[in-house]
């Protein structure tokens, strides 16, 4: 008897992955941010996905094996950042700094700081380290860094459609990865901001920043942290809205990857944008209500921050 997709084991030598069955699902939302619309049917083939985001421990193994240096550890190319303050054209990354006073959520310079020396193993700057955070998601990784790890691991980054299919599990059309109620019976199901962002964090979920992977219940595919904790890179090129809905399920697009820029390979890193999914520990109900499967934002591929990570997939064949 042939093995059904649901029974396929993890690929040999690649533990820590689960099978995501293919099929058609409803992607996007017509009820929140405009870039999530229109809701539409999409087809994806089955694939394996990491059960959690890549951790500091896993990324350290990659660096030890390859000697890889992340983008934010390198000197920025001044030609890619015209008009930038020369003092900031040094290796570093963006770090969140909670304001000590009430500020409005659109006053982002008051809570984001480009921090020289910040990188995946110095997440808050050169005086910090990842001791005791080996099982936290690796952060301060650009799209290029995530792709380099994936290729080393003989994996790939998911498309936006694959990621959303996996995050939704069997709950087609649900508001969250776990259903329609944000905190069922009062239980917080993901690591996101409680309180008034960006100055008041009530820490009701127990985590001021990132949490160790697997700190919250998995979805019904067995995937952890598909909401909150850290944003996750996908390989899909960002467009301001989804494609128009198909007129019937038979005509639903096959795993769309977005509109690639003409001559993309010649565009500076600082202009090319990919889709991030999942939200992060900095997402709040009053700001960036995006710890939902349909949510999406663009990010330039050279960007690294303290709340962006990734996970990988493997496709059959």
C-alpha positions as CSV (number, residue, x, y, z in Angstrom):
1,X,0.0,0.0,0.0
2,X,1.3,3.5,-0.9
3,X,2.2,5.7,2.0
4,X,-0.1,8.7,2.4
5,X,1.4,12.2,2.7
6,X,0.3,12.4,6.3
7,X,2.4,9.3,7.1
8,X,5.6,10.4,5.5
9,X,8.5,10.5,8.0
10,X,10.9,13.3,8.3
11,X,13.7,13.2,5.7
12,X,16.6,10.9,6.6
13,X,19.2,12.8,8.6
14,X,16.9,15.8,9.1
15,X,15.1,15.4,12.4
16,X,13.0,18.0,13.9
17,X,10.7,18.4,10.9
18,X,7.0,17.6,10.4
19,X,5.1,16.9,7.2
20,X,2.7,19.6,6.1
21,X,0.1,18.0,3.7
22,X,-0.6,19.8,0.5
23,X,-3.9,21.1,-0.9
24,X,-5.9,24.2,-1.3
25,X,-6.5,26.6,1.5
26,X,-7.9,30.1,2.1
27,X,-5.0,32.6,2.3
28,X,-5.0,36.2,3.5
29,X,-7.8,38.2,5.2
30,X,-10.3,40.9,4.3
31,X,-10.7,42.1,7.9
32,X,-7.4,43.7,9.0
33,X,-4.5,45.4,7.3
34,X,-4.8,46.1,3.5
35,X,-1.8,44.1,2.5
36,X,-3.5,41.0,3.8
37,X,-6.3,41.3,1.2
38,X,-7.9,39.9,-0.7
39,X,-8.6,36.6,0.9
40,X,-8.1,34.0,-1.8
41,X,-7.6,30.3,-2.5
42,X,-4.1,29.0,-3.0
43,X,-2.7,25.5,-3.7
44,X,0.5,24.1,-2.2
45,X,2.1,20.8,-2.5
46,X,3.1,18.9,0.7
47,X,6.5,19.7,2.3
48,X,8.4,19.2,5.6
49,X,8.9,22.2,7.9
50,X,11.1,22.7,11.0
51,X,9.0,22.3,14.1
52,X,10.5,25.6,15.5
53,X,12.6,28.5,14.4
54,X,16.3,28.0,14.0
55,X,17.9,28.5,17.4
56,X,21.1,30.2,18.5
57,X,22.6,26.7,19.2
58,X,21.8,25.6,15.7
59,X,23.1,28.7,14.0
60,X,26.3,28.5,16.1
61,X,26.8,25.0,14.7
62,X,26.5,26.4,11.2
63,X,29.0,29.2,11.9
64,X,31.4,26.8,13.5
65,X,31.3,24.4,10.5
66,X,31.5,27.1,7.8
67,X,33.1,30.2,9.3
68,X,30.2,32.2,8.1
69,X,30.0,35.9,8.9
70,X,26.5,37.5,8.9
71,X,25.7,40.7,7.0
72,X,25.5,42.8,10.2
73,X,29.0,41.8,11.1
74,X,30.4,43.3,7.9
75,X,31.2,46.9,7.0
76,X,28.1,48.4,5.2
77,X,28.6,49.5,1.6
78,X,28.2,53.3,1.6
79,X,26.9,53.4,-2.0
80,X,23.9,51.4,-0.9
81,X,23.0,53.9,1.8
82,X,23.2,57.4,0.3
83,X,22.7,60.2,2.9
84,X,23.3,57.9,5.8
85,X,25.2,59.2,8.9
86,X,28.8,58.0,8.4
87,X,29.0,57.2,12.1
88,X,26.4,54.5,11.5
89,X,28.1,52.9,8.6
90,X,29.7,50.3,10.9
91,X,28.9,46.7,11.6
92,X,25.8,46.5,13.8
93,X,22.1,45.9,13.8
94,X,18.7,47.3,15.0
95,X,17.9,46.8,18.7
96,X,14.6,47.6,20.5
97,X,14.9,49.9,23.5
98,X,11.7,50.3,25.5
99,X,11.0,54.0,26.2
100,X,10.8,55.0,29.8
101,X,8.0,57.4,29.2
102,X,4.7,57.4,27.2
103,X,5.3,57.8,23.5
104,X,3.1,57.3,20.5
105,X,3.6,54.1,18.4
106,X,4.5,56.2,15.3
107,X,7.5,57.7,17.1
108,X,9.6,54.7,16.1
109,X,13.0,56.5,16.4
110,X,12.4,56.7,20.2
111,X,12.4,52.9,20.5
112,X,14.6,51.5,17.7
113,X,18.3,52.1,17.8
114,X,21.0,51.1,15.3
115,X,23.5,49.5,17.7
116,X,27.1,49.1,16.6
117,X,28.4,45.6,17.5
118,X,24.9,44.1,17.8
119,X,24.7,40.7,16.0
120,X,23.4,37.2,16.5
121,X,25.8,36.4,19.4
122,X,25.6,40.0,20.9
123,X,21.8,40.5,20.6
124,X,21.6,43.7,22.6
125,X,25.1,45.0,21.7
126,X,28.7,44.1,22.3
127,X,28.3,43.8,26.1
128,X,25.5,41.2,25.7
129,X,25.8,37.5,24.8
130,X,23.6,34.4,24.2
131,X,24.7,32.4,27.2
132,X,21.6,30.8,28.6
133,X,19.8,31.6,25.4
134,X,20.9,28.7,23.3
135,X,17.3,27.6,22.7
136,X,16.0,31.1,21.8
137,X,15.5,31.9,18.1
138,X,18.6,33.3,16.4
139,X,18.0,36.9,15.5
140,X,19.9,39.7,13.7
141,X,19.9,37.6,10.6
142,X,19.1,39.0,7.1
143,X,17.4,37.2,4.3
144,X,20.9,36.3,2.9
145,X,22.0,34.9,6.2
146,X,18.8,32.8,6.6
147,X,19.2,31.5,3.0
148,X,22.9,30.6,3.7
149,X,22.0,28.5,6.7
150,X,19.2,26.8,4.8
151,X,21.5,25.8,2.0
152,X,24.1,24.5,4.4
153,X,21.4,22.4,6.1
154,X,20.2,21.1,2.6
155,X,16.9,22.9,3.2
156,X,15.2,26.0,1.8
157,X,13.2,28.9,3.1
158,X,9.4,28.6,2.8
159,X,7.3,30.6,0.5
160,X,4.7,32.9,2.0
161,X,2.0,30.4,1.0
162,X,3.8,27.4,2.4
163,X,4.3,29.3,5.7
164,X,0.7,30.4,6.0
165,X,-0.6,26.9,5.1
166,X,1.6,25.5,7.9
167,X,0.6,28.2,10.4
168,X,-3.1,27.7,9.8
169,X,-3.0,23.9,10.4
170,X,-6.4,22.4,9.9
171,X,-8.2,25.6,11.1
172,X,-9.0,27.1,7.8
173,X,-10.1,30.7,8.1
174,X,-9.4,31.0,11.8
175,X,-8.2,34.3,13.2
176,X,-5.2,32.7,15.0
177,X,-3.1,29.6,14.7
178,X,-5.0,28.0,17.6
179,X,-8.6,29.2,16.7
180,X,-10.7,32.4,16.9
181,X,-10.3,33.4,20.5
182,X,-7.1,35.3,21.4
183,X,-6.7,33.9,24.9
184,X,-8.9,30.8,25.2
185,X,-10.0,30.4,28.9
186,X,-7.5,33.1,29.7
187,X,-4.5,31.2,28.4
188,X,-1.9,33.2,26.4
189,X,-1.0,31.1,23.4
190,X,2.0,33.0,22.0
191,X,4.7,35.4,22.9
192,X,3.5,38.9,22.0
193,X,3.3,42.2,23.7
194,X,0.7,42.7,26.5
195,X,0.0,46.3,27.4
196,X,0.4,49.6,25.6
197,X,3.2,49.4,23.0
198,X,6.0,50.6,23.0
199,X,6.3,51.9,26.6
200,X,4.2,49.5,28.8
201,X,4.8,45.8,28.7
202,X,2.8,43.9,31.3
203,X,4.7,40.6,30.5
204,X,1.7,38.5,31.2
205,X,3.1,35.8,29.1
206,X,6.3,35.7,31.2
207,X,8.7,37.0,28.5
208,X,10.0,40.6,28.1
209,X,11.8,39.6,24.9
210,X,12.1,36.4,23.0
211,X,11.2,33.1,24.5
212,X,12.9,29.7,24.2
213,X,11.4,27.8,21.2
214,X,8.5,25.6,22.2
215,X,7.4,27.6,25.2
216,X,3.8,27.7,24.0
217,X,1.5,25.0,22.7
218,X,2.0,23.8,19.1
219,X,-0.6,24.1,16.4
220,X,-2.4,21.0,15.1
221,X,0.5,20.3,12.7
222,X,2.9,20.1,15.6
223,X,4.6,23.5,14.8
224,X,5.7,25.8,17.6
225,X,5.7,29.6,17.6
226,X,3.9,30.2,14.3
227,X,2.6,33.4,16.1
228,X,4.7,35.8,18.0
229,X,8.3,35.4,19.3
230,X,10.1,36.4,16.2
231,X,9.2,37.4,12.6
232,X,10.2,34.8,10.0
233,X,11.7,35.3,6.6
234,X,10.0,33.8,3.6
235,X,11.4,33.7,0.0
236,X,8.4,35.5,-1.4
237,X,8.9,38.9,-3.0
238,X,6.6,41.4,-1.4
239,X,3.6,43.0,-3.2
240,X,1.3,45.5,-1.6
241,X,-1.7,43.2,-2.0
242,X,-2.4,39.6,-2.8
243,X,-3.4,38.6,-6.3
244,X,-7.1,38.8,-7.1
245,X,-9.1,35.7,-5.9
246,X,-9.4,32.8,-8.3
247,X,-12.9,32.4,-9.7
248,X,-12.9,28.7,-8.7
249,X,-10.7,26.3,-6.6
250,X,-9.4,24.6,-9.7
251,X,-7.9,27.9,-10.8
252,X,-6.2,28.8,-7.5
253,X,-2.6,29.9,-8.0
254,X,0.1,27.3,-7.2
255,X,2.3,28.4,-4.3
256,X,2.8,32.0,-5.6
257,X,6.2,33.7,-4.9
258,X,5.3,37.3,-5.6
259,X,6.4,39.6,-8.4
260,X,10.2,39.5,-8.8
261,X,11.8,42.8,-9.7
262,X,13.1,43.0,-13.3
263,X,16.9,42.8,-13.1
264,X,16.6,41.9,-9.4
265,X,20.1,40.6,-9.2
266,X,21.4,44.2,-9.8
267,X,19.2,45.9,-7.2
268,X,21.0,46.9,-4.0
269,X,20.1,44.8,-1.0
270,X,18.6,47.9,0.6
271,X,15.8,48.1,-2.0
272,X,14.7,44.4,-2.5
273,X,12.0,43.3,-0.1
274,X,10.7,39.9,1.0
275,X,7.7,38.9,3.1
276,X,8.0,38.4,6.8
277,X,5.3,36.3,8.6
278,X,4.2,35.5,12.1
279,X,4.7,38.6,14.2
280,X,7.0,38.9,17.1
281,X,7.3,39.7,20.8
282,X,7.0,43.3,19.9
283,X,3.5,42.9,18.3
284,X,0.6,44.3,20.4
285,X,-3.1,44.7,19.9
286,X,-2.7,48.5,19.8
287,X,0.2,48.3,17.4
288,X,1.2,45.7,14.8
289,X,-1.7,43.3,15.4
290,X,0.1,40.7,13.3
291,X,0.5,37.6,15.4
292,X,-2.1,36.0,13.0
293,X,-1.5,33.6,10.1
294,X,-2.8,36.1,7.5
295,X,-0.5,38.9,8.6
296,X,2.4,39.9,6.5
297,X,4.9,42.8,6.2
298,X,7.7,43.7,3.8
299,X,11.3,43.8,4.8
300,X,14.4,44.8,2.9
301,X,16.7,41.8,2.5
302,X,19.6,43.6,4.1
303,X,17.7,44.3,7.4
304,X,18.6,42.5,10.6
305,X,16.9,43.2,13.9
306,X,16.5,41.7,17.4
307,X,13.1,40.3,16.4
308,X,13.6,38.6,13.0
309,X,14.5,35.0,12.6
310,X,13.5,32.1,10.3
311,X,12.7,28.4,9.9
312,X,13.3,26.0,7.0
313,X,11.5,23.6,4.8
314,X,12.3,20.6,2.6
315,X,10.3,19.8,-0.4
316,X,9.9,16.2,-1.8
317,X,12.1,15.5,-4.8
